[in-house]
Amino acid sequence: MAQNKSQKTKLFLSVALVAILAGALSSVLTLFVLRKMPSTVVQQSKQVVIDQQTAVTAVAKKVGPSVVSIVASSTQINPFTGNSQSSETGAGTGIIVSKDGLILTNKHVAQGGQTFTIYTSDNKEYKNARVVAIDTFNDVAFLKVDGQDFRPAELGDSDKVEVGQSVVAIGNALGQFQNTVTTGVISGKSRPIVASSGNGSSENLTNLFQTDAAINPGNSGGPLVDIEGRVIGMNTATAGSAQNIGFAIPINDIKTSLESVLKNGKIIRPYLGIRYVLLNQDIASANNLPTSEGALVYASGNQLAVLPSSPASKAGLKQGDIITKIDNTIINKDNSISSILAKKKVGDTVEITYLRDGKTETTKAKLEASN
């Protein structure tokens, strides 16, 4: 028994020594390669690092004036004195999107209080900012402050964003540190999550960017920008059980709402007029469906699957149809119908591919404004 233990000990030491020797050999080889590496290559490597640092600094200078801190407050009546008193209930970040003070932020920031105070990067304070519009289908809202000559952020094209691309996040970290700048990359695209707020409510969000740029409480509503300083997303959530896993709404999913608010003063968005269940393998197996991807047009109880006189009704869709594509986008867990429609405008015509009785059919629907 002692001999076996001794043999095991020797084996363990051998493995450990091999690891150490391998590390030492690796260091020697690295030094050798560095010594033999042409000076021009080393200089180029240093230049890349310097260029990246310069780029991040330039991004911070460009975007910083377009980022604001938002403090939400609520007024309560003191039960002992009968007097009203205001207290801070939360903090977030916003992105200036117009010269006259329209601010883009998260819905959960706008719903966090009764009154809002805006602080700009040059420490100006704007009290009594008002909520202009809240998107009921996405974690998006718009606030407004009175003023002129604000610097709106430059918006990019989030459809062109690639995994591995460098990004910069800016926000009011922890509600205390204004315009905190962090860097990282796009870690993934089209992520679906269930986001929970501090008040116990939750929301299903789809088609999100995942990034390892540090995003903290208070960063909500702040910009995620590319290395050119163009906003490609709005920071909205973090994974509380992990490090450096944050999520942002692609800016292209917000542009239609933004254009509507700028033009009409409210969000007028297109709708299709169906209730549906996003399919997965379990639902497909339980209901003997021919596919595990797509959206099953379905409603239970007294609800209607297809709303009367809606674009879906006019297009001939019925309960039990499985929508597999809208235009050229496949419907799955990464691409819900709502996220696709978020990029459309009222009056757009979409081609819908669906399954009915095992056969593939197509139809077209002209999107109308939701009430």
C-alpha positions in Angstrom: 0.0 0.0 0.0 2.8 2.3 0.9 4.6 1.4 -2.3 1.6 2.3 -4.3 1.3 5.6 -2.5 5.0 6.2 -3.2 4.5 5.4 -6.9 1.5 7.7 -7.1 3.6 10.4 -5.4 6.4 10.0 -7.9 3.9 10.0 -10.8 2.4 13.3 -9.5 5.8 14.9 -9.1 6.8 13.8 -12.6 3.7 15.4 -14.1 4.3 18.6 -12.1 7.9 18.8 -13.2 7.0 18.2 -16.8 4.6 21.2 -16.5 7.2 23.4 -15.0 9.8 22.4 -17.5 7.4 22.9 -20.4 6.7 26.4 -19.1 10.4 27.1 -18.8 11.0 25.8 -22.3 8.1 27.9 -23.6 9.7 31.0 -21.9 13.0 30.3 -23.5 11.5 29.8 -26.9 9.5 33.0 -26.5 12.6 34.9 -25.6 14.5 33.4 -28.5 11.7 34.3 -30.9 11.6 37.8 -29.6 15.3 38.3 -29.9 15.2 37.0 -33.5 12.0 38.9 -34.4 12.8 41.8 -36.7 12.6 45.2 -35.0 10.1 46.4 -37.5 7.6 43.7 -36.4 8.1 44.7 -32.7 7.5 48.3 -33.6 4.4 47.5 -35.6 3.0 45.5 -32.6 3.7 48.5 -30.3 2.0 50.8 -32.8 -1.1 48.6 -32.9 -1.4 49.0 -29.1 -0.8 52.7 -29.3 -3.3 53.1 -32.1 -6.0 51.2 -30.1 -5.5 53.3 -27.0 -5.7 56.5 -29.1 -8.9 55.2 -30.8 -10.6 54.5 -27.4 -9.5 57.9 -26.1 -10.9 59.5 -29.3 -14.2 57.6 -28.9 -14.6 58.8 -25.3 -14.0 62.4 -26.4 -16.5 62.1 -29.3 -19.3 60.3 -27.6 -18.9 61.6 -24.0 -20.8 64.9 -24.6 -23.8 62.9 -25.9 -24.1 60.7 -22.8 -26.1 61.9 -19.8 -26.7 60.5 -16.3 -30.3 60.1 -15.2 -31.5 60.2 -11.6 -35.1 59.0 -11.0 -37.0 60.3 -7.9 -40.4 59.8 -6.4 -42.4 62.0 -4.1 -44.0 60.5 -1.0 -46.2 61.9 1.8 -44.7 61.8 5.3 -47.3 60.1 7.4 -46.3 62.1 10.5 -46.1 65.6 9.1 -48.3 65.3 6.0 -45.6 67.0 4.0 -44.3 65.7 0.7 -40.7 64.6 0.3 -38.7 63.5 -2.7 -36.2 60.7 -2.6 -34.0 59.1 -5.2 -35.3 55.7 -6.4 -32.8 54.8 -9.1 -30.2 56.0 -11.6 -29.4 55.2 -15.2 -27.8 56.6 -18.4 -29.2 58.2 -21.5 -28.1 59.0 -25.0 -28.8 62.4 -26.5 -30.4 61.8 -29.9 -31.5 65.3 -31.0 -30.2 68.9 -30.6 -33.3 70.0 -28.7 -32.8 67.5 -25.9 -34.5 64.2 -26.8 -32.8 61.4 -24.8 -32.9 57.7 -25.5 -32.8 55.3 -22.5 -34.2 52.1 -21.2 -37.8 51.6 -20.3 -36.9 50.3 -16.9 -35.0 53.5 -16.2 -38.0 55.7 -17.3 -40.4 53.6 -15.2 -38.1 53.9 -12.1 -39.5 57.2 -10.8 -42.0 60.1 -11.0 -39.5 62.9 -11.8 -36.1 62.8 -13.5 -33.0 65.0 -13.2 -30.5 64.9 -16.1 -26.8 65.6 -15.7 -24.7 66.2 -18.8 -21.0 65.5 -19.1 -20.1 69.1 -18.5 -21.9 68.9 -15.1 -25.0 70.9 -16.2 -28.2 69.9 -14.4 -31.6 69.8 -15.9 -34.5 69.2 -13.6 -38.0 67.9 -14.3 -37.1 66.0 -17.5 -40.3 64.4 -18.8 -41.1 61.0 -20.3 -42.1 61.4 -24.0 -42.7 57.8 -25.0 -42.3 54.3 -23.7 -42.1 51.3 -26.1 -44.4 48.6 -24.8 -42.6 45.9 -26.9 -39.0 46.7 -26.1 -36.9 48.0 -23.2 -36.8 51.5 -24.8 -38.0 54.9 -23.7 -37.5 58.5 -24.5 -37.1 61.5 -22.1 -37.1 65.2 -23.0 -35.4 68.2 -21.5 -35.8 71.8 -22.6 -32.8 73.3 -24.3 -30.9 73.7 -27.5 -27.5 72.9 -29.0 -27.2 69.5 -27.4 -24.8 67.2 -29.1 -26.6 64.2 -30.5 -24.7 60.9 -30.8 -23.9 59.5 -34.2 -25.8 56.3 -34.8 -24.2 53.4 -36.6 -25.5 50.4 -38.5 -25.9 47.4 -36.1 -26.6 45.0 -38.9 -23.0 45.3 -39.9 -21.6 44.4 -36.5 -19.5 41.3 -36.3 -18.5 39.0 -33.4 -15.1 39.9 -32.2 -15.4 43.5 -33.1 -14.0 46.0 -30.6 -16.6 48.1 -28.7 -16.7 50.8 -26.0 -19.4 51.1 -23.4 -20.1 54.4 -21.6 -22.4 54.9 -18.7 -23.2 56.1 -15.2 -21.6 53.1 -13.4 -23.3 52.2 -10.1 -25.2 55.5 -10.4 -22.2 57.3 -9.0 -19.5 57.4 -11.6 -20.6 59.5 -14.6 -19.3 58.6 -18.1 -17.4 55.6 -17.1 -15.6 54.1 -20.1 -15.0 50.4 -20.5 -13.8 48.4 -23.5 -14.3 44.9 -24.9 -15.6 43.1 -27.9 -18.9 41.8 -29.3 -19.0 38.3 -27.7 -22.2 37.2 -29.5 -25.2 38.3 -31.5 -29.0 37.5 -31.5 -29.0 36.5 -27.8 -32.4 36.0 -26.2 -32.7 36.7 -22.4 -35.3 37.1 -19.7 -34.3 40.4 -18.0 -35.4 40.9 -14.4 -35.6 44.3 -12.7 -35.2 45.2 -9.1 -38.9 45.5 -8.5 -39.5 41.8 -9.4 -40.8 42.4 -12.9 -39.2 40.6 -15.9 -39.2 41.1 -19.7 -38.3 38.8 -22.6 -35.7 40.4 -24.8 -34.4 39.0 -28.1 -31.8 39.7 -30.7 -29.4 41.3 -28.3 -25.7 41.9 -28.6 -23.6 40.1 -26.0 -20.4 42.0 -24.9 -17.6 41.5 -22.4 -17.2 45.3 -22.0 -17.9 45.9 -18.3 -21.5 47.0 -17.8 -22.7 47.8 -14.3 -25.9 48.8 -12.6 -26.4 52.4 -13.7 -25.1 51.8 -17.2 -28.6 50.9 -18.4 -29.5 53.2 -21.3 -26.0 54.1 -22.1 -24.3 53.6 -25.5 -22.4 50.7 -26.8 -20.2 52.2 -29.6 -17.9 51.0 -32.3 -14.3 52.1 -32.6 -15.4 54.9 -34.8 -17.6 56.3 -32.1 -20.9 55.3 -33.7 -23.7 54.0 -31.4 -24.4 50.4 -32.4 -26.4 49.5 -29.3 -28.0 50.5 -26.0 -26.8 48.7 -22.9 -29.7 47.1 -21.1 -28.7 44.1 -18.9 -26.0 42.0 -17.3 -25.7 38.4 -16.3 -25.6 38.6 -12.5 -24.1 35.2 -12.0 -21.2 35.7 -14.4 -18.4 38.2 -15.1 -18.3 40.4 -18.2 -21.5 39.2 -19.8 -23.5 42.2 -20.7 -26.3 42.7 -23.3 -27.3 45.6 -25.5 -30.2 46.3 -27.8 -29.0 46.8 -31.4 -29.6 50.4 -32.5 -31.3 49.3 -35.7 -34.1 47.8 -33.5 -34.6 51.3 -32.0 -34.4 53.5 -35.1 -38.0 53.1 -36.2 -39.2 54.1 -32.8 -36.8 57.1 -32.7 -37.9 58.3 -36.1 -41.5 58.0 -35.0 -40.9 60.1 -31.8 -39.0 62.7 -33.7 -41.7 63.0 -36.3 -44.9 62.4 -34.3 -43.9 63.0 -30.7 -44.8 59.4 -29.8 -44.1 55.8 -30.9 -46.2 54.7 -33.8 -45.1 51.2 -34.6 -46.3 48.6 -37.1 -48.1 45.5 -36.0 -49.1 42.3 -37.7 -52.1 41.4 -35.4 -51.4 37.8 -34.2 -50.8 36.0 -31.0 -48.2 33.3 -31.2 -46.0 30.9 -29.4 -42.3 30.7 -30.4 -41.6 27.0 -31.0 -38.9 24.8 -29.5 -38.3 21.0 -29.5 -40.5 20.4 -26.5 -43.5 22.2 -27.8 -43.1 20.6 -31.2 -42.9 17.1 -29.8 -45.8 17.6 -27.4 -48.1 18.8 -30.2 -46.7 16.6 -33.0 -45.7 19.6 -35.1 -43.7 19.2 -38.3 -41.0 21.7 -37.2 -39.4 22.9 -34.0 -38.6 26.4 -35.3 -41.0 29.2 -36.2 -44.0 30.9 -34.5 -47.2 29.0 -34.0 -50.2 31.3 -34.5 -52.2 30.3 -31.4 -54.3 31.7 -28.6 -56.2 30.0 -25.8 -59.4 30.7 -24.0 -61.4 33.7 -25.2 -58.4 35.3 -26.9 -58.2 35.4 -30.7 -55.1 34.2 -32.5 -55.6 36.5 -35.4 -57.1 39.9 -34.6 -60.1 40.9 -36.9 -59.3 43.5 -39.6 -55.6 43.2 -38.8 -52.8 42.9 -41.5 -52.5 39.2 -40.6 -56.3 38.7 -41.0 -56.2 40.5 -44.4 -53.3 38.3 -45.4 -55.3 35.2 -44.7 -53.4 33.8 -41.7 -55.3 31.5 -39.3 -54.8 29.8 -36.0 -52.6 26.8 -36.3 -50.4 28.3 -39.1 -46.7 28.1 -38.3 -44.8 31.2 -39.5 -41.3 30.2 -40.6 -40.0 33.3 -42.2 -40.7 37.0 -42.6 -39.1 38.3 -45.8 -35.8 36.5 -45.7 -35.4 36.1 -42.0 -36.0 32.7 -40.4 -38.2 32.8 -37.2 -36.4 31.1 -34.3 -35.3 31.7 -30.7 -32.8 34.3 -32.0 -35.3 36.1 -34.3 -38.7 36.7 -32.9 -41.5 38.3 -34.9 -41.5 41.3 -32.7 -37.8 41.9 -33.2 -38.2 41.7 -36.9 -41.1 44.1 -37.0 -39.1 46.5 -34.8 -37.1 47.3 -37.9 -40.1 47.8 -40.1 -42.3 50.9 -40.7 -46.0 51.5 -40.9 -46.9 50.9 -44.6 -44.2 48.4 -45.3 -45.2 45.2 -47.0 -43.7 41.9 -45.8 -43.7 38.5 -47.3 -44.7 35.8 -44.8 -43.8 32.1 -45.3 -45.8 29.7 -43.2 -46.8 26.0 -42.9 -50.5 25.0 -43.1 -51.5 21.3 -43.1 -47.9 20.4 -43.8 -47.6 22.5 -46.9 -45.5 25.7 -47.3 -47.5 28.7 -48.3 -46.6 32.4 -48.8 -48.6 35.6 -48.4 -48.0 39.3 -48.1 -49.2 41.7 -45.4 -49.1 45.5 -45.4 -48.2 46.6 -41.9 -50.5 49.0 -40.1 -50.1 51.2 -37.1 -50.8 49.7 -33.7 -53.3 51.5 -31.5 
